[in-house]
Amino acid sequence: MNVWIKKTDAFKPSLLAAAIAATMTSGVYAAEVNLPAADQSVDEILVVTGSRTEEKLEDVAGAVSVISADDIDMQVSNGLADVFRYDPSIQSTGTQGQAQTLSIRGIGGNRVVYIKDGRRLNDAYAGGGGYLVGRGYLDVAQVQQIEVAKAAASPLYGSDGLGGVIVISTPDPSDVLNGNDKAARLSFGFDGLTDETKLGFSGARQFDGSSAMIQVSARQGQETQNYEKSLPGYDYDSQSVLAKWALDVGDDELKFTLDHFQQNTQQFIAETNQTDDDNRQTALSVDYQRNQPNAFADSQHWQLYLTDYEQGSDQVSAGASQAGAYTDYNDYGFEQRIMGARWQAQKQLDAASTRHDLVYGFDADYYDTERPRFKTRIASDGTVMQDNEPQKAFPGAETWLTGVFLQDNITFKETAFKLIVGARVDHYEMSPNENTLYDMSELADINETAFSPKVAGVYTFESGIRGYLQYAEGFKIPPHDQAYQSHGIEPFYAILPNPDLQPESSRAVEAGLKFSNDTTRWNLAAFYSRFDDFIETAVVGTSPTYIPGVDRVEYQYVNQDEVTIKGAEASVTHWLTDFMRVDTSAAYVTGENDATGEALTSLSPLSGNLSLGYFADNWHIRGIVNAVAAMDDVPSASVESGPYIETAGYTTMDVLAGVRLGDWQVNLAALNVTDKYYVPYQRVAGLSADAPTEQYSQPGRSFAIQASYRF
């Protein structure tokens, strides 16, 4: 297959309208246009997010964005935050060397569940200023495919599926071998955005009755600068190893996986202002795929896994008090170990007029989370004021998540209608860890049961267009750090624990149209989601202090009223000629706090892109125009800070190109080629209108290159 052929979830309304008209007015559309060559067509995309088992993308009742390893290479993407740079419905936070997270239709953080090769990824925790730490630590060079399902995902995936699910798949030995007995690939690249250099190797070999693979990657770079290049600098380096061994057991398969990632980030501004962060994540898993059918299942999949995540931050900072100047040496950490078990079965049942494709099973996960914090304070005269003393944040917690699920995809044989019905029951238990720093009488166990239903219908018209309607519910358990957080700075403020927090929940309705043939794929979706019991901080009290006129402000995480988010998105890819393809996309989302009627700061303005690419046998070039509208749908002015910030619209242009020379593959990316100055709304949302925005501006023109050699 031609390596330049890609599927894309891109779109613009006018082009979509033309595509819909063409597909509805002609039943022989494919025969009436200048078709691409046989190996230059819209690829068939298989996804697992819709049913936890492979199915065609167009058969899924709901919007799903998909990025493959080829897409990542073609875009010269180097981190999770820029993988979906051309999907306006998905926003990202963080940059290389930092935690990186994705936000789906205005919902992100721990309200979206991350699954990697069947394993749950670790939680994030608040790092101040809305910054989340603890997620997105992975190397995209070791990704086979990323799927983002954009509606409530709890009916299949349980807690944290409030706003969607992100499923990350890494390659198996068979993917690397691609039908050969052995394969190897060496890759290297440079990204001018971060001055990053990278080197990677992947290799696989087929043995008698088994196959094995290994992928290693190393990166070194610097901070992502703003437009003025005025941000404090830092250096980072990362290493990752992915190894798999698959054994044939008759018709079944037993697979062992080691997945390791580590990253160190160092920032030195002065002797009394420096930070050294170290992040490590190691996962071990055993998967057993049983393909021998019995009365209860046609196939079964078992998985046992262990994930160990550690984040350490050594910080040096200067300060002063009434006693004089001092230097603090802080040793902060976040540790989370997850043990999980999965069992999933598939069964097909045939009746006279219907066929039932059943998927059912259970998940069980145990989390052990700790937040160790220690401080050493040395006065300017050398006096040790504090010597590695433990500090309060939250005491850590043990959490059990268990759930059983069932989904039935019902095909009515004599009609073009498919009904999807599913449900999941989850039970979770969370208890704080014993810690002498805290008053344990203020902390309590949390035990709840959640029921998450899903129902959807898909109808295929004679033109090949599929229409769907889906209703699904989601939930998220109260995070341990929010339920048990207990610290502050006396006498000014305190954060109080709240073990009475209720789970957040969501109800989502989505309707859409999809179409796919050899030359065209387009999607149109409209959605309405209501979120209940959002957990946010609130002032719950004040108390007098020993400082005249100064009260201690008491904060607490509490359940807020309902939030509504709604919008629409669309995408299309279409081959104009044998070698020319157009892709375009657009997304619009709006929402408000139902209690106050105020706009939400987590949403993004209307945005979209349009690209035109030429794909020859051994080379390609593609130009992409990205457009973002001005953002003026912001909350009303607050008493404390006045009006909220708005942002201007902007347009940028990127160019992607590549060439294949024998076993060599070279890809290049030129981003923001017009050197446009702009500030994305997501970077400044919630700030006051007069807040300076220079530090939030995005980089100017940059270039990246990646080369690989297969042997």
KAURFEN-V735245 format. One record per backbone hydrogen bond with DSSP energy under -0.5 kcal/mol. NH is the residue of the N-H (numbers start at 1). CO is the residue of the C=O. Records with the same first field share a line. If there is no record, write none. Layout:
NH: CO + CO
This chain:
2: 39
5: 2
12: 584
15: 12
16: 12
17: 13
18: 14
19: 15
20: 16
21: 17
22: 18
23: 19
24: 20
25: 21
26: 22
29: 26
31: 28
32: 28 + 29
33: 29
35: 33
40: 37
41: 39
42: 518
47: 55
52: 48
55: 47
57: 45
59: 56
60: 57
62: 60
65: 148
67: 146
69: 144
72: 68
73: 69
74: 70
75: 71
76: 72 + 73
77: 72
82: 79
83: 79 + 80
84: 80
85: 82
87: 84
88: 86
90: 87
91: 103
93: 101
98: 95
100: 135
101: 93
103: 91
104: 107
105: 89 + 103
107: 104
111: 108
112: 109
113: 164
115: 166
116: 119
117: 168
119: 116
121: 114
125: 133
127: 131
131: 128
133: 125
138: 136
140: 138
142: 139
143: 140
144: 169
145: 169
146: 67
147: 167
148: 65
149: 147 + 165
150: 63 + 148
153: 161
154: 161
155: 473
156: 153
157: 153
158: 154
160: 475
161: 158 + 475
163: 111 + 160
165: 149
166: 113
167: 147 + 165
168: 115 + 166
169: 145 + 167
175: 172
176: 172
177: 173
178: 174
180: 177
183: 204
185: 202
186: 709
187: 200
188: 707
189: 198
190: 705
191: 196
192: 703
194: 191
195: 191
196: 191
197: 220
198: 189
199: 218
200: 187
201: 216
202: 185
203: 214
204: 183
205: 212
206: 181
207: 205 + 210
209: 207
210: 207
211: 246
212: 205
213: 244
214: 203
215: 242
216: 201
217: 240
218: 199
219: 238
220: 197
221: 236
222: 194
223: 234
225: 193 + 223
229: 226
235: 266
236: 221
237: 264
238: 219
239: 262
240: 217
241: 260
242: 215
243: 258
244: 213
245: 256
246: 211
247: 254
248: 209
249: 252
252: 249
253: 289
254: 247
255: 287
256: 245
257: 285
258: 243
259: 283
260: 241
261: 281
262: 239
263: 279
264: 237
265: 277
266: 235
267: 275
269: 267 + 273
270: 273
273: 270
274: 316
275: 267
276: 314
277: 265
278: 312
279: 263
280: 310
281: 261
282: 308
283: 259
284: 306
285: 257
286: 304
287: 255
288: 302
289: 253
290: 288 + 300
291: 289
293: 291
294: 297
298: 346
299: 346
300: 290
301: 344
302: 288
303: 342
304: 286
305: 340
306: 284
307: 338
308: 282
309: 307 + 336
310: 280
311: 334
312: 278
313: 332
314: 276
315: 313 + 330
316: 274
317: 328
318: 272
319: 326
321: 324
324: 321
326: 319
327: 378
328: 317
329: 376
330: 315 + 328
331: 374
332: 313 + 330
333: 372
334: 311
335: 370
336: 309
337: 368
338: 307
339: 366
340: 305
341: 364
342: 303
343: 362
344: 301
345: 360
346: 299
347: 358
349: 356
351: 354
355: 411
356: 349
357: 355 + 409
358: 347 + 356
359: 407
360: 345
361: 405
362: 343
363: 403
364: 341
365: 401
366: 339
367: 399
368: 337
369: 367 + 397
370: 335
374: 331
375: 389
376: 329
377: 386
378: 327
379: 383
380: 325
382: 379
385: 377 + 383
386: 377
388: 386
389: 375
391: 373
397: 369
398: 431
399: 367
400: 429
401: 365
402: 427
403: 363
404: 425
405: 361
406: 423
407: 359
408: 421
409: 357 + 407
410: 408 + 419
411: 355 + 409
412: 410 + 417
413: 353 + 411
414: 353
415: 412
418: 458
419: 410
420: 456
421: 408 + 419
422: 454
423: 406
424: 452
425: 404
426: 450
427: 402
428: 448
429: 400
430: 446
431: 398
433: 396
438: 435
440: 438
442: 439
443: 440
446: 430
448: 428
450: 426
452: 424
453: 451
454: 422
455: 471
456: 420
457: 469
458: 418
459: 467
460: 416
461: 459 + 465
464: 461
466: 514
467: 459
468: 512
469: 457
470: 510
471: 455
472: 508
473: 453
474: 506
476: 504
483: 479
484: 480
485: 481
486: 393
487: 495
489: 493
490: 488
492: 489
493: 489
494: 553
495: 487
496: 494 + 555
498: 483
501: 498
504: 476
505: 532
506: 474
507: 530
508: 472
509: 528
510: 470
511: 526
512: 468
513: 524
514: 466
515: 522
517: 520
521: 573
522: 515
523: 571
524: 513
525: 569
526: 511
527: 567
528: 509
529: 565
530: 507
531: 563
532: 505
533: 560
534: 561
536: 534 + 558
538: 556
540: 538 + 554
541: 554
543: 552
545: 550
548: 546
550: 547
551: 549
552: 543
553: 492 + 551
554: 541
555: 494 + 553
556: 538
557: 496
558: 536 + 556
560: 534
563: 531
564: 592
565: 529
566: 590
567: 527
568: 588
569: 525
570: 586
571: 523
572: 10 + 584
573: 521
574: 582
575: 519
576: 574 + 580
577: 580
581: 613
582: 574
583: 611
584: 10 + 572
585: 11 + 609
586: 570
587: 607
588: 568
589: 604
590: 566
592: 564
593: 598
594: 562 + 592
595: 562
597: 593
600: 591
603: 600
607: 587
608: 627
609: 11 + 585
610: 625
611: 583
612: 623
613: 581
614: 621
615: 579
616: 614 + 619
620: 658
621: 614
622: 656
623: 612
624: 654
625: 610
626: 624 + 652
627: 608
628: 650
629: 606
631: 647
632: 630
634: 632
638: 642
642: 638
644: 635
645: 687
647: 631
650: 628
652: 626
654: 624
655: 670
656: 622
657: 668
658: 620
659: 666
660: 618
661: 664
662: 660
664: 661
665: 708
666: 659
667: 706
668: 657
669: 704
670: 655
671: 669 + 702
673: 653
675: 672
678: 676
683: 680
684: 680 + 681
685: 681
687: 684
689: 643
691: 688
696: 693
697: 693 + 694
698: 678
702: 671
704: 669
705: 190
706: 667
707: 188
708: 665
709: 186
710: 663
711: 184
